[in-house]
Amino acid sequence: MDKQLELKQFQDKTPYTIMFGPDKCGMDHKLHFIFRHKNPKTGEFEEKHAKKPTANIDSYFTDKKTHLYKLVVNPDNSFEIFVDNTLVNEGSLLEDMSPPVNPPKEIDDPNDKKSDDWDEREKIPDPDAVKPEDWDESEPEYIIDESATKPDGWLEDEPELIPDPDAEKPEDWDEDMDGEWEPPQIDNTKCKDAVGCGKWERPQVKNPKYKGKWRPEMIDNPDYKGIWAPRKIANPDFFEDLEPYKMTPIHALGLELWSMTDEIVFDNFLITDDKAVSSSYTAQTWEIKAAQEKVVSGGRSVVDAILDATRDRPWLWAVFLVVVVLPIVLIIAYCCFSKSQKGLWASIRGAADERPWLWAVYVVVLLLPVLLLSICLCPRSGPIKPEVLEAQRKKTDEPSPDDKEDENKEEEVGPKGDNQETVKKTKKSDLDVKEESSQEEEGDDEGEEEEKTEEKSEDSTRRTSPRKRKLRKE
């Protein structure tokens, strides 16, 4: 194996095959899919970045829940990205990567240059146009309105701003350093009720003789050749890899982590070429964890609840649409267009009296939203399944108590089990009985008492320990 693939040499500069996973940088949320493609001509590697996800993925970074990120690369060069088994991005390795896997067949000729006589102007001034004799460019755009008169009540001798009579020079004011002190200016109170104050000047109006600077009319350019572009030549670095899904082998898995946020955990990594294995592994890990979080969290927003409900049952969108639109249609039809001047309730009741079947519509309109919100928002109650508890126990170091059946099996273990020592001791005592026939009864009584004592000690040890005992050596 190459030294770069040894785990002791594994570091941040080790070449990778695929970079996949979530990335939060400030308020920008990303879901990366990058793979390194090998140029078949030069042998050099280049990073290929997938396009941004089409779905909104911001909520996966802020809800503080466990999420499943899955990348699927298919033999037809298509890829799919799932978050919590929901498709958020898809595309083709040949068409939706940047830069493209395969370079273009033709490129711009770097030696091609635009000729001096190349004219890119689509319109040009008319060379035959002549300025009219009455065109006066000296006339200003605005002139003083000579017909204007000063309004009555204009206080021409009163300024708009006057010094503040209540202002006082600060005690620390130094005229040598700060200059001569002047009180601040305030609005003249005499001008509040007057038409105006200060020197009156006639306003300006648009000059009817103004024409501006004369310019000739624009016409089509007879020498126009279009926007210049260099000619195309064959790309000397062109190659065509029609199977980019055949990436370099994967020998290890690494995490690139840099975070200022606590309580972030990554676990349950799987690399496989079998979708059935992936689905089974997901059912045994994330699906159980996600179900537990839904039970524990309980309260969810209305939008999240509706999205969760419609994700599994898309037909609910039609029901929601009917629930929203139907009341509006009924109100418009039987209230706004009604000729009577009755109130809302009187109009609804009057319409139902004429058409009794409308009562059923009213009941559906009122009860259906309540029923749908109850289904979406209320957490599912009921006993927690044993497999859920077992999965939670596997994710922690919590000791699992031995079952009664296991205890019975341990007590009934044969010559290779926990009772091996007792069996052998019994056989040894039988040999002692044959050799010492005179002490047969006493030997049997002592052997039985020893066996009872050992069995009691073994039972007490088994009851207090949550783990199975290791076999003792004779």
C-alpha positions as CSV (number, residue, x, y, z in Angstrom):
1,M,0.0,0.0,0.0
2,D,1.1,3.5,-0.7
3,K,2.6,5.4,2.3
4,Q,0.1,8.2,1.8
5,L,-2.6,5.7,2.6
6,E,-1.2,4.6,5.9
7,L,-3.3,5.9,8.8
8,K,-0.2,7.0,10.6
9,Q,0.5,9.4,7.7
10,F,-3.1,10.6,7.4
11,Q,-3.3,14.4,7.6
12,D,-5.2,17.4,6.1
13,K,-3.0,17.4,3.0
14,T,-3.7,13.7,2.2
15,P,-5.3,13.5,-1.3
16,Y,-9.0,12.6,-1.1
17,T,-11.5,11.1,-3.5
18,I,-14.8,12.6,-2.4
19,M,-15.5,15.5,-0.1
20,F,-19.1,15.4,1.0
21,G,-21.1,16.9,3.9
22,P,-22.6,20.0,5.5
23,D,-20.7,23.3,5.9
24,K,-21.8,26.3,7.9
25,C,-19.8,29.5,7.4
26,G,-21.4,32.4,9.2
27,M,-25.0,32.7,7.9
28,D,-24.2,30.8,4.7
29,H,-25.3,27.1,4.7
30,K,-23.7,24.7,2.2
31,L,-23.8,21.0,1.4
32,H,-20.6,20.1,-0.4
33,F,-20.1,17.4,-3.0
34,I,-16.6,17.6,-4.5
35,F,-14.6,14.9,-6.2
36,R,-11.1,14.8,-7.6
37,H,-11.0,13.8,-11.2
38,K,-7.8,12.4,-12.8
39,N,-6.8,13.8,-16.2
40,P,-6.3,10.7,-18.4
41,K,-3.7,12.6,-20.5
42,T,-1.6,14.4,-17.9
43,G,-2.4,12.3,-14.8
44,E,-3.1,15.5,-12.9
45,F,-6.1,15.8,-10.5
46,E,-8.6,18.6,-10.5
47,E,-11.4,19.3,-8.1
48,K,-15.0,19.2,-9.5
49,H,-17.7,21.0,-7.5
50,A,-21.4,20.1,-7.8
51,K,-24.0,22.8,-8.3
52,K,-25.7,24.3,-5.3
53,P,-28.7,22.4,-3.9
54,T,-32.1,23.4,-5.3
55,A,-33.9,22.9,-2.0
56,N,-33.7,25.1,1.0
57,I,-31.4,23.5,3.6
58,D,-31.2,26.2,6.2
59,S,-33.4,24.5,8.7
60,Y,-31.1,21.4,8.9
61,F,-28.4,23.7,10.4
62,T,-30.6,25.4,13.0
63,D,-33.1,22.9,14.4
64,K,-30.5,21.1,16.5
65,K,-31.7,17.7,15.5
66,T,-30.1,14.5,14.1
67,H,-29.9,14.5,10.3
68,L,-28.9,12.0,7.7
69,Y,-26.7,13.1,4.8
70,K,-26.6,10.7,1.9
71,L,-24.7,10.9,-1.5
72,V,-25.6,8.4,-4.3
73,V,-23.4,8.2,-7.3
74,N,-24.9,6.0,-10.1
75,P,-23.2,4.1,-12.9
76,D,-25.0,6.3,-15.4
77,N,-22.9,9.3,-14.1
78,S,-25.9,10.8,-12.3
79,F,-25.7,11.8,-8.6
80,E,-28.3,12.4,-5.9
81,I,-28.0,14.1,-2.5
82,F,-30.5,13.4,0.2
83,V,-31.0,14.9,3.6
84,D,-33.2,12.9,5.9
85,N,-34.1,10.8,2.9
86,T,-35.4,13.9,1.1
87,L,-33.9,14.7,-2.3
88,V,-32.3,18.2,-2.1
89,N,-29.9,18.1,-5.1
90,E,-29.4,16.0,-8.2
91,G,-27.5,16.2,-11.5
92,S,-24.9,14.6,-13.8
93,L,-21.2,14.3,-13.3
94,L,-20.8,15.2,-17.0
95,E,-23.0,18.3,-17.1
96,D,-23.5,19.7,-13.6
97,M,-19.9,20.0,-12.2
98,S,-17.7,23.0,-12.2
99,P,-15.3,23.1,-13.9
100,P,-16.7,20.5,-16.3
101,V,-15.1,17.0,-16.2
102,N,-14.4,17.0,-20.0
103,P,-12.8,20.2,-21.5
104,P,-14.3,21.8,-24.6
105,K,-13.3,20.4,-28.0
106,E,-12.5,23.8,-29.3
107,I,-10.9,26.9,-27.7
108,D,-10.2,30.5,-28.7
109,D,-7.1,31.0,-30.6
110,P,-4.7,32.9,-28.3
111,N,-2.8,34.2,-31.3
112,D,-5.8,35.6,-33.2
113,K,-6.1,39.4,-33.0
114,K,-8.8,41.9,-34.2
115,S,-7.9,43.7,-37.4
116,D,-7.8,47.5,-37.5
117,D,-10.6,47.8,-40.0
118,W,-13.0,45.7,-37.9
119,D,-16.0,48.0,-37.1
120,E,-18.2,46.9,-34.1
121,R,-20.4,50.0,-34.2
122,E,-24.0,49.0,-35.0
123,K,-25.2,52.7,-35.3
124,I,-23.3,55.7,-36.5
125,P,-24.1,59.5,-36.9
126,D,-25.6,60.4,-40.2
127,P,-22.8,62.0,-42.2
128,D,-25.2,63.8,-44.4
129,A,-27.2,65.5,-41.6
130,V,-27.1,69.3,-41.3
131,K,-27.9,71.4,-38.3
132,P,-31.0,73.6,-38.9
133,E,-30.4,77.4,-39.2
134,D,-32.8,78.2,-36.4
135,W,-31.2,75.9,-34.0
136,D,-29.8,78.1,-31.2
137,E,-27.5,76.2,-28.8
138,S,-26.9,79.3,-26.6
139,E,-30.4,79.3,-25.1
140,P,-30.4,78.1,-21.4
141,E,-32.6,75.3,-20.2
142,Y,-34.2,77.5,-17.4
143,I,-34.9,81.2,-17.3
144,I,-36.2,83.6,-14.7
145,D,-40.0,84.0,-14.6
146,E,-40.5,87.7,-15.2
147,S,-44.2,87.5,-14.5
148,A,-43.8,86.4,-10.9
149,T,-44.6,88.9,-8.1
150,K,-43.6,88.8,-4.5
151,P,-46.4,87.3,-2.3
152,D,-48.2,89.5,0.2
153,G,-46.9,89.1,3.7
154,W,-43.4,88.3,2.7
155,L,-41.1,89.5,5.5
156,E,-38.1,90.5,3.4
157,D,-36.4,92.3,6.4
158,E,-36.6,89.3,8.6
159,P,-33.9,86.5,8.3
160,E,-34.9,82.9,8.4
161,L,-32.3,82.2,11.1
162,I,-31.4,84.3,14.1
163,P,-28.9,83.9,17.0
164,D,-30.3,82.1,20.0
165,P,-30.9,84.8,22.7
166,D,-30.8,82.3,25.5
167,A,-27.4,80.9,24.6
168,E,-24.5,81.6,26.9
169,K,-20.8,81.3,26.2
170,P,-19.3,78.2,27.9
171,E,-17.1,78.9,30.9
172,D,-14.2,77.0,29.4
173,W,-14.3,79.0,26.1
174,D,-10.9,80.3,25.2
175,E,-11.1,83.0,22.5
176,D,-7.4,82.7,21.9
177,M,-7.7,79.0,21.1
178,D,-11.4,78.7,20.0
179,G,-11.9,82.1,18.4
180,E,-14.7,84.6,18.9
181,W,-17.7,82.9,20.4
182,E,-21.0,83.2,18.5
183,P,-24.4,82.0,19.7
184,P,-26.0,79.1,17.7
185,Q,-28.6,79.9,15.0
186,I,-32.2,79.0,15.6
187,D,-35.4,79.4,13.4
188,N,-36.9,82.9,13.4
189,T,-40.2,82.7,15.3
190,K,-41.6,85.5,13.1
191,C,-41.3,83.4,10.0
192,K,-43.5,80.6,11.3
193,D,-46.8,82.3,10.4
194,A,-45.4,84.3,7.5
195,V,-45.4,83.4,3.8
196,G,-41.6,83.7,3.7
197,C,-38.6,85.6,5.1
198,G,-35.4,87.0,3.7
199,K,-34.7,88.4,0.3
200,W,-37.3,87.4,-2.3
201,E,-36.1,86.2,-5.7
202,R,-38.2,85.3,-8.8
203,P,-38.4,81.6,-9.5
204,Q,-37.0,79.9,-12.6
205,V,-39.2,78.2,-15.3
206,K,-38.5,76.0,-18.3
207,N,-37.2,77.9,-21.3
208,P,-39.4,77.3,-24.3
209,K,-36.6,78.2,-26.8
210,Y,-34.2,75.7,-25.3
211,K,-33.1,72.9,-27.7
212,G,-29.8,71.9,-26.4
213,K,-26.7,70.9,-28.3
214,W,-27.5,69.7,-31.8
215,R,-26.4,66.1,-32.7
216,P,-26.9,64.3,-36.0
217,E,-29.4,61.5,-36.2
218,M,-28.0,57.9,-35.8
219,I,-28.3,55.5,-38.7
220,D,-27.3,51.9,-39.4
221,N,-23.6,51.4,-39.9
222,P,-23.0,50.0,-43.4
223,D,-19.6,48.7,-42.3
224,Y,-20.8,46.9,-39.2
225,K,-19.3,43.5,-38.9
226,G,-20.6,42.4,-35.5
227,I,-18.9,41.9,-32.2
228,W,-15.4,40.5,-32.8
229,A,-14.4,37.1,-31.3
230,P,-11.3,35.1,-31.8
231,R,-11.5,32.1,-34.1
232,K,-11.8,28.6,-32.7
233,I,-9.1,26.0,-32.8
234,A,-8.9,22.4,-31.7
235,N,-8.2,22.1,-28.0
236,P,-4.7,20.4,-27.7
237,D,-5.7,19.3,-24.1
238,F,-9.0,17.8,-25.1
239,F,-10.0,14.4,-23.7
240,E,-13.3,12.7,-23.1
241,D,-14.0,10.6,-20.0
242,L,-17.5,9.1,-20.3
243,E,-17.2,7.2,-17.0
244,P,-16.2,9.8,-14.3
245,Y,-18.2,7.8,-11.8
246,K,-15.2,5.4,-11.7
247,M,-13.3,7.4,-9.2
248,T,-10.0,6.7,-7.4
249,P,-10.3,3.9,-4.8
250,I,-11.3,4.9,-1.2
251,H,-9.0,3.5,1.5
252,A,-10.0,5.6,4.5
253,L,-12.5,8.1,5.9
254,G,-11.6,11.4,7.5
255,L,-13.5,14.3,9.1
256,E,-12.6,17.9,8.5
257,L,-13.9,19.8,11.5
258,W,-13.6,23.4,12.5
259,S,-16.4,24.7,14.6
260,M,-17.2,27.1,17.4
261,T,-20.5,25.4,18.1
262,D,-20.8,22.8,20.8
263,E,-22.8,19.6,20.9
264,I,-22.0,18.5,17.3
265,V,-21.5,14.8,16.8
266,F,-20.9,12.7,13.7
267,D,-21.4,9.0,13.7
268,N,-22.7,6.0,11.7
269,F,-20.6,6.3,8.5
270,L,-21.3,3.9,5.7
271,I,-19.7,3.4,2.2
272,T,-21.4,0.8,0.2
273,D,-22.4,-0.1,-3.4
274,D,-25.6,-1.8,-2.3
275,K,-28.7,0.4,-1.8
276,A,-30.4,-2.3,0.2
277,V,-27.6,-2.3,2.7
278,S,-27.8,1.5,3.0
279,S,-31.6,1.4,3.5
280,S,-31.3,-1.3,6.2
281,Y,-28.5,0.5,8.0
282,T,-30.5,3.7,7.9
283,A,-33.6,1.9,9.4
284,Q,-31.4,0.6,12.2
285,T,-29.8,3.9,13.1
286,W,-31.1,7.3,12.0
287,E,-34.8,6.4,11.5
288,I,-35.0,5.2,15.1
289,K,-33.1,8.2,16.4
290,A,-35.3,10.6,14.4
291,A,-38.5,8.9,15.7
292,Q,-37.3,9.3,19.2
293,E,-36.6,13.0,18.7
294,K,-40.1,13.6,17.3
295,V,-41.6,11.9,20.4
296,V,-39.4,13.9,22.8
297,S,-39.7,17.3,21.0
298,G,-43.5,17.1,20.7
299,G,-44.2,20.7,19.8
300,R,-43.5,21.7,16.2
301,S,-44.3,24.7,14.1
302,V,-47.4,24.6,11.8
303,V,-45.2,24.9,8.7
304,D,-42.9,22.1,9.7
305,A,-45.8,19.9,10.6
306,I,-47.5,20.5,7.3
307,L,-44.2,19.8,5.4
308,D,-43.7,16.6,7.3
309,A,-47.2,15.4,6.7
310,T,-47.1,16.2,3.0
311,R,-43.7,14.6,2.5
312,D,-45.2,11.2,3.0
313,R,-48.7,12.1,1.7
314,P,-48.4,14.5,-1.2
315,W,-52.1,14.3,-1.8
316,L,-52.6,16.4,1.3
317,W,-51.6,19.5,-0.7
318,A,-54.9,19.2,-2.6
319,V,-56.8,19.0,0.7
320,F,-55.0,22.0,2.1
321,L,-55.8,24.0,-1.1
322,V,-59.5,23.1,-0.8
323,V,-59.5,24.0,2.9
324,V,-58.0,27.5,2.2
325,V,-59.9,28.3,-1.1
326,L,-63.3,26.9,-0.3
327,P,-64.2,29.3,2.6
328,I,-63.1,32.2,0.5
329,V,-65.3,31.1,-2.4
330,L,-68.3,30.6,-0.2
331,I,-67.9,34.0,1.5
332,I,-67.6,35.7,-1.9
333,A,-70.5,33.8,-3.5
334,Y,-73.0,34.1,-0.7
335,C,-72.0,37.4,1.0
336,C,-70.3,39.8,-1.3
337,F,-72.7,39.0,-4.2
338,S,-75.8,38.8,-2.1
339,K,-78.5,41.5,-2.9
340,S,-79.6,41.6,0.7
341,Q,-78.0,43.9,3.3
342,K,-77.9,41.2,6.0
343,G,-74.8,40.4,8.0
344,L,-72.3,37.6,7.5
345,W,-74.1,35.1,9.7
346,A,-77.5,36.0,8.3
347,S,-76.3,35.6,4.7
348,I,-74.7,32.2,5.5
349,R,-77.8,31.0,7.2
350,G,-80.1,32.3,4.6
351,A,-78.1,30.6,1.8
352,A,-78.2,27.3,3.7
353,D,-81.9,27.5,4.2
354,E,-82.4,27.8,0.5
355,R,-79.9,25.1,-0.2
356,P,-79.8,22.6,2.8
357,W,-76.8,20.7,1.4
358,L,-74.7,23.7,2.2
359,W,-74.8,22.8,5.9
360,A,-72.7,19.7,5.0
361,V,-70.2,22.0,3.2
362,Y,-70.0,24.3,6.2
363,V,-69.3,21.4,8.6
364,V,-66.5,20.0,6.3
365,V,-65.0,23.5,6.0
366,L,-65.0,24.0,9.8
367,L,-64.0,20.5,10.9
368,L,-61.5,19.6,8.2
369,P,-58.8,22.1,9.2
370,V,-59.1,21.1,12.9
371,L,-58.7,17.4,11.9
372,L,-55.7,18.1,9.7
373,L,-54.0,20.2,12.2
374,S,-54.6,17.6,14.9
375,I,-53.0,14.9,12.7
376,C,-50.0,17.1,11.8
377,L,-49.3,18.8,15.1
378,C,-50.3,16.3,17.8
379,P,-47.4,13.8,18.6
380,R,-48.2,10.2,18.2
381,S,-48.7,8.6,21.6
382,G,-48.4,5.0,22.6
383,P,-45.9,2.6,24.1
384,I,-42.3,2.8,22.9
385,K,-41.4,-0.2,20.9
386,P,-38.8,-2.6,22.3
387,E,-36.6,-2.2,19.3
388,V,-36.4,1.6,19.9
389,L,-35.3,1.1,23.5
390,E,-32.8,-1.5,22.4
391,A,-31.4,0.8,19.7
392,Q,-31.0,3.6,22.3
393,R,-29.2,1.2,24.7
394,K,-26.8,0.3,21.9
395,K,-25.9,4.0,21.4
396,T,-24.8,4.4,25.1
397,D,-22.7,2.5,27.6
398,E,-25.7,1.7,29.7
399,P,-25.4,-1.9,31.0
400,S,-28.1,-4.2,29.8
401,P,-29.5,-6.5,32.6
402,D,-29.5,-10.2,31.9
403,D,-32.8,-11.8,31.0
404,K,-34.2,-14.6,33.1
405,E,-34.0,-16.9,30.2
406,D,-30.2,-16.2,30.0
407,E,-29.8,-16.9,33.7
408,N,-31.6,-20.2,33.3
409,K,-29.4,-21.0,30.4
410,E,-26.3,-20.2,32.3
411,E,-27.3,-22.5,35.2
412,E,-27.9,-25.3,32.7
413,V,-24.6,-24.9,30.9
414,G,-22.8,-28.2,30.3
415,P,-19.2,-29.3,30.8
416,K,-18.0,-26.2,28.8
417,G,-20.1,-23.6,30.8
418,D,-20.0,-22.0,34.1
419,N,-20.7,-25.2,36.0
420,Q,-17.7,-26.9,34.7
421,E,-15.8,-26.5,37.9
422,T,-18.6,-28.0,40.0
423,V,-18.9,-31.0,37.7
424,K,-15.2,-31.7,37.9
425,K,-15.1,-31.3,41.7
426,T,-17.9,-33.8,42.0
427,K,-16.0,-36.3,40.0
428,K,-12.9,-35.8,42.2
429,S,-15.0,-36.3,45.3
430,D,-16.3,-39.6,43.9
431,L,-12.7,-40.8,43.4
432,D,-11.9,-39.8,47.0
433,V,-14.9,-41.8,48.1
434,K,-13.6,-44.9,46.3
435,E,-10.2,-44.6,47.9
436,E,-11.5,-43.9,51.4
437,S,-14.5,-46.1,51.9
438,S,-14.5,-45.7,55.7
439,Q,-15.2,-41.9,55.3
440,E,-17.7,-42.3,52.5
441,E,-20.7,-40.7,54.3
442,E,-18.7,-37.8,55.8
443,G,-17.0,-37.1,52.4
444,D,-20.4,-37.0,50.6
445,D,-21.9,-34.6,53.2
446,E,-18.9,-32.3,53.0
447,G,-19.0,-32.4,49.1
448,E,-22.7,-31.5,49.1
449,E,-22.1,-28.6,51.5
450,E,-19.3,-27.3,49.4
451,E,-21.4,-27.5,46.3
452,K,-24.3,-25.6,48.0
453,T,-21.9,-22.9,49.2
454,E,-20.3,-22.5,45.8
455,E,-23.7,-22.4,44.0
456,K,-25.0,-19.7,46.5
457,S,-21.9,-17.6,45.9
458,E,-22.2,-18.0,42.1
459,D,-25.9,-17.1,42.2
460,S,-25.2,-14.0,44.3
461,T,-22.4,-12.9,42.0
462,R,-24.6,-13.5,38.9
463,R,-27.5,-11.4,40.4
464,T,-25.3,-8.4,41.3
465,S,-23.3,-8.3,38.1
466,P,-25.0,-6.9,35.0
467,R,-22.5,-8.7,32.7
468,K,-21.9,-12.4,32.1
469,R,-19.1,-13.9,34.2
470,K,-16.0,-15.0,32.6
471,L,-15.0,-18.7,33.0
472,R,-12.8,-19.3,35.9
473,K,-9.7,-21.3,35.4
474,E,-9.4,-24.6,37.4
